Amino acid sequence: MVELPRVDFKVLGPVEAHAEGRALALGGAKQRTLLAALLVNADAPVSGDRLCDAIWGETPPASAQANVRSYVAALRRALGPGSGEARLGLGHRGYRLRLRPDELDLRVFEDLAARGRTALAEGEHRTAARHLREALALWRGSAFEGVAHHDTLQLEAARLEEMRLTVLEDYADARLALGEHHETVGLLQTQVAEHPLRESLWAKLMLAQYRCHRPGDALKSYARARAALRDELGLEPGDALRRMHRAVLNRDPSLGAAPAPVTPPVRPVAVWRPIDQLPSDTADFTGRDILTSRLAALLEPAGAPGPEAPPAPVPVVVLTGLPGIGKTTLATRLAHLLRHAFPDGQIFLRLNGARGPRRAPGAVLADLLRDLGVAGSSIPGTTVERSAMFRALLADRRVLIVLDDARDEEQIRPLLPATPGCAVVITTRDRPEGLDGAHLVDVAPFDGEEAHALLRRIVGCGRLAMEPEATQRVLAGCAGLPLALRVAGAELAAREHRPVARLAARIDAEEERMAGLTDGRPDGPAVHASIAAGYCGLAPEAARAFRAIGMLPSPEFPGWVLSALLDTDDTDSVVTALLDANLVQVVCIAVQGQPRYRMHDLLHAYAARRAQDEDPPEWRREAMGRYVDGWLRRARTAGAQLLRVGSGDPVGWLENERHSLVTALEFAAKAGYAPQTAALAAVLEDICHLRNWWDEWDRVARAALDCATTAGDAVATAAAQGSLARASAARGHVDDAVLRFATAIEQLDALGEERRAARLRVHRGFAVADRGMARLALEDAESAAEVLGRLGDREGRVLALRSLGHALVCLGRPGEAVRVLEPAVPAAERLGHPLVLADVLELLAVAESEHGRSGPAARHLHRALAEYRLVRHRPGEAHALQDLGQVYVELGADQAPRALAPLTEAAVIFAELGDLRGAALTSYWLGRAHAGLDAPGRAAGHLTEALSGFRGLHMPFWAERAQREITALDEDRAGAAPPARRG
């Protein structure tokens, strides 16, 4: 598999491309126009006709197609002799330019703009300003400078310019909120000169001038705006600009200062993030015009009802039909057509109802809530609660949801929104009868004209016209099923000089052979004959690759998987053959520049049967063993990178492959790859802990437990029980965690597994020390430190000492904790493990603070913060910030103002992470800080929230402290109140 070298493409100004610090030679204006058209449609096929339209508009020369091919060849040479063809490929649907997510400045701009808007909505003005400033800095002139602007690029350039101005206005809002009025005046004066008819810019300029104590200038700006509007358009200013004028004239107090800073919420919250998960639309979509129009009308959201009218039901369309009939393609086309009606987002969920590991609705909702901004343990534990949270997030939103390949009503119901404004498209092979109000639509096979039109678009008119009888036999063999037509068309397109009759004969023979093998299935001989004909046309190596993909637990996979299955790095030719035959499709280019592929589930099932029939069992098991080993190696590398400095950034890869990693482990467990299952589970346990993957952790541990139990491996069984205990503790399920810890430790002790048992005692100590079981934690830590020291496990002993220090702090013995933790610092330094060192420093700081030594505590915390930030460990950073706030609070009322900044920052991070324990602790210290600032109302609010959190998490030590503070506040307020009036 060719790994694409990085190329940075730029369209926000002159069209350019850079690789390894040098500009690539992209040729003249027409060649750059072609590149611009491909970049606008990156990762999607673009037909030669569309490229001609982009370059020449309505007057292409006779040699247009030949010129396009010449421009493409030149671009491939410019993009690199070894990778140009892999990056800019040609399939039967057109040319496709493959990009990583961050290789195009347009995509980076849109991402930064979205993050900036989200931060602005949350009141995080400095963060918003940073993101928006970075987004604007990507612009180097007008979009697509130096290329021909025909319809498509002209519309895209206009869209981008409008988006740039909107981002600029948001940036001005953020800077005004930060009090940077003088700087904002200069920025806005430049923009109103360029866009004198944009009233919103004038209004912001007037506000900035007024806040700079220049009301006269603000009034002059209004006069200039009014003159421009009257001269150019013959219009008076709009309501908003006139209101700003009146406010300046009246010296309205609301204009005099920036908005009050927003206190970030301590509870984990979700701010709506517009979402677009749709796959690419099919460039050569054919037929179904009447059906598409009817479905679009059914899905258009209803207008707002009258005040007394009942709310309109959510439109639900269920597309049913044979496998390969084109349900997903039709649903995707509908969703793209209806984008305008659903501006808040388009959600696309593959439910794997027909094939692959069926996705439980609870797991789907967890992923979806995370995509919508709900993080970590903020996601509720039950499907019912997750469904309620999802529906609450969708309230008052206009979102289209596509549920692809659903199995049954049980899988569908929790994923349906409850409020008007949304709509749902469902594809399924079976008719769900219990969805009240849903529109059930059977998608029929293509009629003869539609089928012929699709085949003609793929193969070409002339060739089919030369063999009309053979063409009709191919069409009959495909039975109007688009998937079969595409496979047959790809077979013909890939072999231009082979007669159509040859494919027709092969389909006839396969249809006759398979007629007795399909047992009357509705997707019987017709479609299978077409697929079989396409398969039989493959070269032996490509055919083996096709069968190997059928063995995978999921039809979607990253490119390296095929190399692992075939035990070779040279898979370019077989991948090209499968793509050309329309047997796999490129889904996207992943974060590391490698493509991801997907096979239709019907093809996947067929490939699995072929593998079962044709490949020896030993080869199949060895190939899938290499598949599991490949995931294990990559997971180990990513896990190590999470903890080390300067070893790459694995977060993007891990988030992209989260489902694939768990699916691979569950496959390995079920297939009996016991050693690999245990090893992969151990790696994923730490990754899940560091990334807050709560659901995945539970699935991993349970699969490992089932595998170990089946294999009769007592050690692996106990290890899996211990992992489940850690997962339960992380989610606040202390009672379940304590039982599982006890079982696992007892088993490991009985098996003589001293090291494993000691490590598990360390984890139990951390989990229970501040939850009413500090003495048990103390015993665990003392025992583990002795065992791990004796066994020479240096890292384990440092962790045990940290656990011991934690238990001593919870027992109110901070001086002893300091004496335990001080020697652990140099021991951690010798490990060369920044995260372990940071954890020890953070806990030592807590002990020093509790011991009344704020100076050393602050020094340790600043050092810990630096280490956490070095390895980008957000949970540790949040805890260190919270501890720093605690130090300032405990120094007394005069230092309380210094506590607010780190505590507020910690609250934001804990909210992002969904860390309920950290959020509750931060709320407690924010309450203490506000009490020191003589703000009893705010103090009581934070402390009450902390108390609720501590009780919910079974943290009695902290609940008692919060209750004492609340009682003291109440007594102080009662003592300060005036005496009641008599009589």
N, C-alpha and C positions, 0 to 999 in steps of 0.2 A: 504494500500500500504506500503510495507516494505521500509523504507528509509535506504539506505545502509550506514553503518558506514564507515568512511574514512580508506582506506588501501593504503599505499604507496608501489607501486611495482617498483622494480629496475632490469634492465637487462643490464645496461651499466657497466658491471663487473659481479661478481657472482650474480646469480638470487636470489633475496631476496624479502621479503614482510614484512612491518612493520605496526603495528597498535597500537595506544596509546603509542608510545615510545618503544615498544618491538618488537623483531624479531619473526615472526611466524614460526612454525616448518613446513617446506615444504617437508620433506621426502628426499628420496635418489635421485640419479642423474636422473633416468628415470621419476620420478614424477616431478622433476624440469623441465625436458625437455618438458613434457606435458604442464606445466604451461607456459613455454617460448613460445611454439607454440600458445597457446591461447592468450598470451599477444601480440604477433606479429599480430594476427588477432582480436584484442580486438573489442568488440561490433558487431562482425560478426560471423555467425555460422561456426563451423569447424567440419567436419564429422569425425566419428571414424576411417575411413580408412586413412585420412590425419594425424590424431594424431599417428596412428601406423607407418606411413611412417616417421614422425618426430622422433619417439623414436627408432625404430629398422631399419630404412632404408628398404632395399629390402629383409631382412631376418627376418620377424616377427615370433614369436613362434605361435604355434597353439592356445595358450591361450591369444593372443594379445588383442582381444576385451574385454575379461573378465578382463584382467589386466588394461586396460584403464578405465573401469567402477570402478575398485577398487581404482585407482589413483584419479579419479574425486571425489569419496566419501571421500577420505582422505583429499583432498584439501578443499572440502566444510567444513569439520570439522575444518580444520586449519583456514579458513577464518571467522569462527564464527558460532556457533550453531544456532543463530537466523537469520542470513542473508546469510550464505554460499550458500544455494540453490537458493536464489533470485539473488545472484551475479553470480553464475556459474550454468546456467540453461541448460536444454536439450529440444530441439524441434525436429521436424521430420527431420530437415536439419542438425542437429548436436548440438554440445555443444557451448554455447555462454557465454563468460566472459564479464560482464558489468563493465565499468569503467567510472569515472568522467574524464573530460578533463585533469585534472592536477594530476591524481593519478599515472601515468606511467612516469618514468624519461625520457624514449625515446621521448614521446610527448613533454614534457617540453623542452628537448634539441632541438628538431626540431623547436619549437616556438621561443626560445631564439635565435637560429641561424638565423632564418628568420628575426627577428627584428634587430639583429646585422648587417646583410647584408644590410637591408634597411637603417639603420642609416649611415652605411659606404658609401653607394651610395649618400646619401644626404650631406656628408661632416661632419656629426655629429660624429667625431672620438671618443670623450670621451664616448658618449652614446653607440656607437658601441663596444668599448672596454669593457664596463661594461657588456653588454648583452653577448658578446662572451666569456668573462671570466667566467660568471655564467654558460654558456652552457658547457664549458670544465670542470668546477669543478664537474659536475655531473658524470664524468667518474671515475670509481674505478678500472679499469683494462680492459681486453678485453671484448667485448660484449658477453653475454651468457656464461660466465666462469662456468665450472663445470657441463655443460650439454652436451649430445651427439650432435655432429654436423653432421647431415645428410643434404641432399641437401637444403631443405628450410631454415633452420637456418644458414647453411654455407653461402648461398647467402646473407641473411639478415645481418649476422655479417660482411661480406666483404663490403656490402654497407655502413654500419654504420661506419666502420673504415675509409673508404674513405671520408665520410662526416665529421668525426672528424678531419681528416688531413686538409680538406678544411677550416673548421672553425678555426683551429689553424693558418693556413696561413692568413686568414682574420684578426684574432686577432693580428698577427704580423704586418700586414699592418696598423691597427688602432694605435698600439703603436708606430710604426715608424712615423706615421703622427703626433703624439703627442710629438715627440722629445724624446721618452723614449728608446734611442738607446742602452744604456748599459744594461738595463734590458732585452731587446729583444735578445741580443747576447746570454746570458745564456740559454734562452728558446729555441732558435733555435739550439744551439750546442747539446743539449740533443736530439732533434728531428732528426737531420741529422745522429747522431750516430745510432738511431733506424731505420731510413729509408734512407740509404746512396744512393739509386738510385732515390730519388725524387728531381729532379733538381730545382724545384721551391723553395724548402726549402734552398738549397745551395745558390740560388741567393739572397734570402732575408737575409741570414746570411752574405753574402759578403757586401750587402748594409749597414747592421747595423754595421759591423766592420769598414767599410770605414767612416761612420759618427761618429764613436768613435775615429777618427784620427788614425786608425790602418790599413792602406792600405796593409802593409806587411802580416798581418793576413788574410786579404781578399784574397790576391793572394795565400796564402797557402791553404785556403779553396777550391779555384778553383782547385788547384793541387790534393787535396784529392778527390774532386768530380770526376775529370777526371779519376783518377786512379781506383776508385770504378766502374765507368761505363765501363772502358776498361776491367778490370779484370772479372767482373760479366757478362757483356753483349757483350763485344767486340765492343762497340760503342764509338764514340766521343761525347762530350757534344752537346746539341741542340743549336739552334740559340739564344734563350733568355739568356742562361748561358754564351755563348761566347760573346754576346754583353755586359753583365755585366763585364766580364773579361777585354774587351777592354776599357770600360768606367773607370774602376779602374786604368788600366795602364796609360791612358791618363789624369787621374785626371779630368774627365768630370765635369764641374761646376754643372750640374744638379743633381749630386749625393751628393752635399755638405750640403744640408739642407733639412729639412722636407718640404713637400708641403705647400704653403701658405694657411692659414686658409680660409675656404669657408664662405662667408657671407650668412647666410640663407636667402632665399627669404621672403619678407614680404607678397606677395600675397599668398593666399591659393593655394597649388599645390598638385598634386598626384604623388607619386613615385610608379612605378609598384610593386605590391606585388604578387608573384606567388600564385595562388588560386586553391584550390581543394575542390569542393563542391559536388562531386559525392556521391550518396548513395552507400552502400555496394553492391558488385556484388552478384548475386544469386549463392550460392554454388552448387546447383543441377541443374544448367541451362541445359536444354535438347533440342536436335534437332536444326533445323534451321542452320546447318553448312554451306550449300551452300549459303544461303541468307546472313549470317553473313560475309562470305568472300567477297561476291559481294559488300555489303554495305561498308565494310572497304576499299575496293579499290576505291570506289566512293569518300570517305571522305579524303583519303590521300592528304595532301596539295601539290599543284604543286610546282616544283622547281622555282628558280628565272628566270624570262623571260629575253630575250636578251635586249640590250639597246634600240632597236627600236620596240620591240614587245609590244603589248598591255598587260596590267596586266591580269593575269588569274582570272576568276571569283571565288568567294568564293563558295566552294562546299556546297550545301544544300540538305539534304535528308529529305523527309517528309514521316513518317510512318503513314499510315492510317489503319483502320480496326475496327472490332467490339469491344465493351467494353469487357474487360477480355481476349482479344486475346494475350496480352503480349507485347504491344508496348513499355511500359516504361521499362520492364525487358530487352527487346532486345536493346533499346537505351542505357541503363546502361551498358550492356555487351559490346556493341560497344565502348563506351567511355573508359571503362577500357582497352580494347584491344589496343586502339589507344593512350594511354598515351605517349608512346615514341615519337609519331609524333607531340605532342603538349606540349612541355616542359614548356611553360609559364603559363599553367593553364587549368583547366576543370571547366566550369561554368554550374551549373544545376539549372534551374528555373522552379518551379511549377507555372503554370499560371491559374489553376483552371477553365479551360474553360468549362468543362462538369458539374461540381458541385462545390458548395461552393461559397464564394464571389469572383466574377471574378476580377482578378487583372488587373487594368488599366496599360498600358505600361509605363506611366509616373511614377507611383508609383513603378513599378518593376525596372525601370532605377534608381530611387533615391536610392533604397536599394542596387542595384548592384554597383553604383558609390561609395556608402559608403563602401561597402565591398572591393572595389579596392583602397581605400585610400583617396577618396575625402570626406571631412568632412563638416558637417553643412551647412551654407548658401553659401558655394562655389558651391553647387549643383544648377544649373540654375532652373528657375521657370517653363519653358515650356517643353513639351515632345520633341519638335524639338531640343531645345538647349541641353537637356540631352542626346538625341540620338547622337548628334554631338560630345559631350564630350566623350561619351562611345566609339565611333568609333575612335576618336583621341587617346584615351588611348590604343586601340588595334592595332594601326598602328605599323607595323614591329614586331608584336608579333605573336606567334603561339599558339592559344587558341582554344579549342573545346567548343562549346556552345550547351547545350541540352535544348530545350524549350519543357517542358513536359505538355501535356494536353492543347494545344493551342486551342482557339476558332475560330479565323478568321484571315484574312490578316491584319486587322487594329491593332490587338494585336501583330502580329508577326513582321511587317515591321520595327518599330523603334528599335527592338532588334537585327537586323541583322548587322554584321560587314560589312565593305566596302572594306577592303584591303586583298590581298592574304596572305596566311599563316594561316588563321583561317578556321574553318568549322563549320557547324550547323547541328544538328539533331533535327527534330521537330516531336512530336507525337500529333496526333489529330484524332478525330472521323470523321471529315468532310474533304473532299478533297479541299484544297485551290487552286483554279484554276488560280489565278493571280500572283503567285510567279514565275516570269520568270527565266528559267534555273534550277529550282529545280527538283530533281529526286523524283517523286511520286511513292511510293512503297506500295502496298496493302499487309498487313501482313495477310496471310491466316491462318485458323485454322490448328492445327496439323493433319497430316495424321494418319492413324490407328497405324502405327509402332511407330511414335513419341509419340502419346498419351499413348500408352501402356508402352513405355519406361519410361515416367515421372511417371505414376502411379506405375510402378514396383519399381522405385527408392524410392518412398515415402513409399509404403506398404511392399515391399519385394516380391521376385519371387515365393517362395513356396506357399504362401497363395493364390495368384491369379491363379496359375496353378491348385490348387485344385478345383476351381470353375470357369472354363473357360466361361461357358455360362453366369453366373451372371456378370463376369468381362466385357464381351462384352456389356451387357445391361448398366452397369455403364458408359462404354466408350461412348456408343451411346448417353446416356443421357447428357453427358458432351459436346458432339458435337465438340470435338477437341479444346475447349477453355481452355488454361492453368489455368485460375483462377478457373473455375469449377472443373478441374481435381485436383487442389491443395486442394480445400475445400473437395471434395469427398475423396481424399487420406488421408487427415488429419482425417476425420471422421473414416475411416477404421483403420488408425494407432493408434488412441486413444482407439479403442475398439477391441483388438486383438482377442478376443474369439467370436465376433459376426460374423455371416456368411455374406459374401459379398452379398448374395442374398437378405438379409434384406434391405441393402442400395439400391440395384437395384429396389426392389419393391417400396420403398419409393419415389425414383426418378421417376419411371413410374407413380405413382399416382399423384405426384405433377405436372409432365409434362402435364398429362391429365387435371388436375384441372385448370392449368394456361393457357392452350392453348387458351381459349376464353377470357382471361383477358388482354392480352398484346397488343391488337389492331394492330397486324402486325409489331410490333417494331423489328428492326434487331437484338436486343439482347434478343429476345423473349423466348419461353418456355424452351428451352434446358438449357441455363445457369441459368435461374431463378429456374428451378426445382432442379438443383444441389445445388444452394445456399440454397433453401428452405429445402432440405433434410438435409444439414449440420446444418441449424438453428433449425430444428425440433429435431435434436439429442441432443440439449443443455438441461441442467438442467434448471428449471424455473428461478433461479436467474441469471444464465449466459445469458439466453434468454432475460430477462429484461435489463441486462447490454448492450447487443447487440442493443436492440431497443433504449435505452437511448443515446447511441453514435450516432445513426441516427438523433437524434434531434439537435445535435451540429451544429453550423454554418460552421464548418470546419472539415474535416475528420482527422486532426492531432491535438493531444491534450496531455497535460502533465498528468502524472499519477493521481494527486490528483483530477482531474475533475470527474473521475468515482466515487470516494468516495462522492463528492458533489451531483452528480446526484442521486445516490442510497441512500444517507443519512446514510452512514455507513463508518467506517474506515476499516472494514474487507472486502477488495475486492480481496485479494490474490487468492482465489479459482476461482472466476469468471474470473479474468484476465488470470490465467493459462488455464482455459477452452477455452477462446477465442483465446489465442495464439496457443494452441494445435490444435484447429479446423481451424487454418489458417485464422481466421476472422479478426484479427488485427495483426500488426507487430510492433516490437520495432524499432523505428527510431534511437534513441541515448539515452545516459544517460546524463541528463542535469547537469548544473553547481552545483546544490544542491544535486546531487546524486539520483534524481528521474528519472525514465524512461519517455520517450515520445513515444507515440504510434501513428500509422496511420492505417486507414482503407481504403481499395480500394474504389474509388468513386462509383463503381457499388454496392458494398456491403453497402456503406453508404446510397445510394438511397433506396436500398431494406430495410435496417433497419429503415429508416425514414417512409416508407410506413407501415411497420409492427407496428411501434409505433403509427402511426395515426389510424390504424385499431384496435389495441388491448389495448392501454393504455387510461384511462379516461383523458379528457382534463384537469381536475383539477390537476391530478398527474403530467401531462406533464408540466403544467405552474409552479407548485411548484418546480419541479426538475430543470427547467431552471432558476428559480429565485435563487435557491441555487448555480447554476453555475455562475450567474452574481455576487451574493454576495461573492463568493469565490475569483473572480478576484478583487472585490472592497477591500476586506480585505488585500489581498496580495499587491495590489497597494498602499494602505495606509501605510502598514509596510515599503515597499521599499522607498516610498516618505519620510517618517520620517527618515529612515536610511541615506538617501542622505544628510540630514541636521544636523545630530547629530554625536557626537564623540563616538567611541567604541561601535556602535550598529550594527556591521556587514557591509559587503560590498555588496550592492545591484546591483552594476553596471552590473556585468555579467548576473544576473537574468533578469534585465530590458532589456538589449540588446537582450537576448535570447527570451524574451516573448513580444517584442515590437509589432509584428504583432498580436499576440493573444490578447493582451490587447485592441488594437483598434478594432479588429474583435468582441470581446465580447461587447464592448460599442456600436458598430454599430448594433449588433444583439439586444441588450437591447433597443436601441432607436426605431428600426423598430418594435419590438414585443410589445412595449407599456409599458415597465418597466420604467416609467417616473422618479420616485424618485431615483432609482438606477442609471439611466442614468445621472441625474444631479449630483449625488454624485461622480460617477466615473469620469465624465468630469472635476469636480473641482480638483480632485486629479491628474489626468493626465495633466491638464493645468500646474501645477507647475513642474511636472516631465518633460514635453516637454520643458518647458522654461530652466530648469537646464541642460538637456541633448542635447539641440539643435535639437530636433525632429521637424523640421519645417513642413514637409508634414503631419506627424501624428497629430500635433497640429491642423492643418487646418481641417483634417478629423474629429477629435474628436469634435471640436467646431461646425462644420456644422451639424453633426449627432445630437448633443445635441440641437441645434437650431431647427432642424426639429421636434424632439420629443416634445420639449417644446411647439412649435407652435401648433402641433396636439393636445396636451393635454390641450391647453388653459391656460398654466401656464405662466403668464406674467412675474413673477420674474425670472423664469428659462430662459425665452426667452431673457430678458435683460442681464442676466449673460452670456449666450452663445454669444450674440452680443459683450459683453465686452471682452470675451476670443478671439473672432475672431479679435477684434481690437488689442489686445496685440500681437497676432500671426503676423498680418500684420506689426506692428511696428518693431517687431524683425527681419523681413526680409527686412526692409528698405522701405516698401510701406506706406509712411507717410500719403499721401493724403487719401488713403482708411482707414487707421487707425483712422485718425482724424474724419472722417465721422461716423465710427462705434462707436468710443468713445462717440461722441456727442449724437447719438441716444440712446445708452445704458444708459448713465448718465441721460438723460432727462426722459427716461422711469422709471428708479429707483427712481428719485426724485418724479415723479408723483405718484408712488406706496407707497411713504413714507418709502422706504428702505434706511435709512440714512447711515447705516454702509456699505452696499454694494456699494452705490454711492460714499461714501468717499474713499473706497479702490480703486475704479476704477479711481477716480481723482488722486490718488497717482501714479497709473500706467501711466496715461496720462501725468502727469507732467514729469516723467522720459523719456517718449518717445519723447516729443516735445521740451524740454528745450533748447537743443543745436541745434535745427533745425529751428531756427527763430521764436520760439513761447515761449520765456522765460517768458514773462509777463503772458501768460495764465497758464504756469506751476506754477508760483509764486502764482497766485490766487487759483489754484487747491490745492496746498500744504497747504496754510494758512487755507483754508476752511476745508480740510480733517483733519488737526491737531486738529482744534477746535472740530470737530464732534467726532472724534475717542477718544480724551481725555475725552470728556463729557460722551461717552458711555462706558468708562472703557476698551477699546481695547488697551492694553499696547503695544502689538507688532505693531498694525496698526499705533499708534501714533508715534512710533520710525521711522517706514518707511516713514510716512508723514514728519517728521522733516528732514530726509535724503533727501527727494524730495525737500523740501524747501531750504535746503543748496545747492543742485545741481542747482536750479533755480537762487539763488543769485550769485553763481559763474559765471553762464552763463551771468548774467546781469552786471558782472564786479564789484560785491560788496562782495569780499572775506572776509572782516573783519566782516560783518554782518553774513556771512555763518558760520564763526568760532564760533560766539556767539550763533548761533542756534544749531550747531552740538556738541559743548562741553558738554552740559547737556544730549545729546542723548547717549553719551558713557556709563555713569553709568546706564542709563535706559536699554540699550541693555545688559549690563552685568547682570542685575537682571533677564533678560528673560532666561538666560542659553542657548542661541541660538547662537552658534559660528558664523554661517554665517551672521546673522543680525549684530552682533558685528563687524565682519570683514568689512562688507559693510560700516558701519558708520565710522570706523577708516580710511578706504581708502578714503572716500570723505572728511573727516576732514583734512587728509593730503594734498589733492589737494587744499583745501581752504587755509590752512596754507602756502603752497608753493606760491599760487597766492598772498597771503598777505605779501610775502617777509620773511617768517619765516621758513627757510629750516631745521633747527635743529629739531623742533617739528614735522615737516612733515616727516622727515626720520624716527624718532622714531615711529610715528604712522604707517608708512608703514611696518616697520620690524615686528611690532606686528600684523598688518593685514595679512601679508604674513604667519606668523606662524599659525594664525587661519584658513586661507584658506587651507593651506597644511594639517592641522589637519583633516579637513573634506573632503580632496581631491577634492577641488572645483577649477578646472583648469581655468575657465573663470576669477574668482576673483583673482587667483594667477597671471594670465597674466596682468590684469589691475593694480595690485599693483606693479608688476615689471616695467610696463610702467611708472607708476607715479614716481617710484624711479629714473628711468632714467631721467624723467622730472626735478626732484629736482636737480640732479647733473648738468644738462644742464643749469638750471637757476642760478646756483651758479657761473657760469663764465667759461671762456675757460680753466682755469687750472684744473677744475673738469670734463671737457668733457670726458676724457678717462675713468673715472669711470662709465659714463653713458652707454657705449657701451655694457657691459656684461648684465645688466638687460634688456636693450632694445632689444638686440639680442635674449635673452631667451624668452621675451614676444612675439617677432615676430614669433618665432617657435611655441609657444602655440597657438597664434591666427591663424596661418596657419593650425595647426592640427584641430582646432575647426571650421575653416571656418568662423570666425568672421570678416566680412569686415570692420565694424566700428572700432574695435580694431586694425586691421591691418593698416588702414589708419592713425589713431592717432599715432601708433608706428612709422610708416614711417615718419611722421612729426617730431617727436622728434629725430629720427635717423638723419634726415636731419639737424636739429639744432645742434646735437652733432658733426657731421662731419664738419659743418661750423665753430664750435669752435676749431676744430682740424686743421683748415686751409686746408681742403680737399674739395674745391668748387665743383669739378666734382661729387664726391659721394653725397655731400649735395644736389646739384641740382637734381640728380636722385631720391633720396628719397623724396624730397619736391614735385617734379612733380608728382610722384606716389601718394603721399598723396592728392594733389590737385584734381587729377582725382577721387580718392576715395570719397573725401568730396562732390564733385559735383554730383557724381552718387547717393550718399546717402542723398542728399538735406540737407547738413550741412553748411549753409552759414557762420556761426560764424567762423568755422574752415577753410573754404575755403578762407575767407578773410585773415586770419593769414598766411596761406600757400602762398598765392599770394604775400603778403608783403615781406615774407622772400625770395621768388624767385626773386622779383624785386630788393631787396637789394643786393643779390648775383650778379645779372647781372650788377648792378651799380658798385659794387666793382671790378668785373673783367674788366669792361670797363675802370675804372679809373686806373687799374694796367697795362693795355695793353700799349705797346710802341707806340709812335705817328706814324701815317702813313707816309711812305716815299714819298717825293715830287719828281715831275719830273720823 
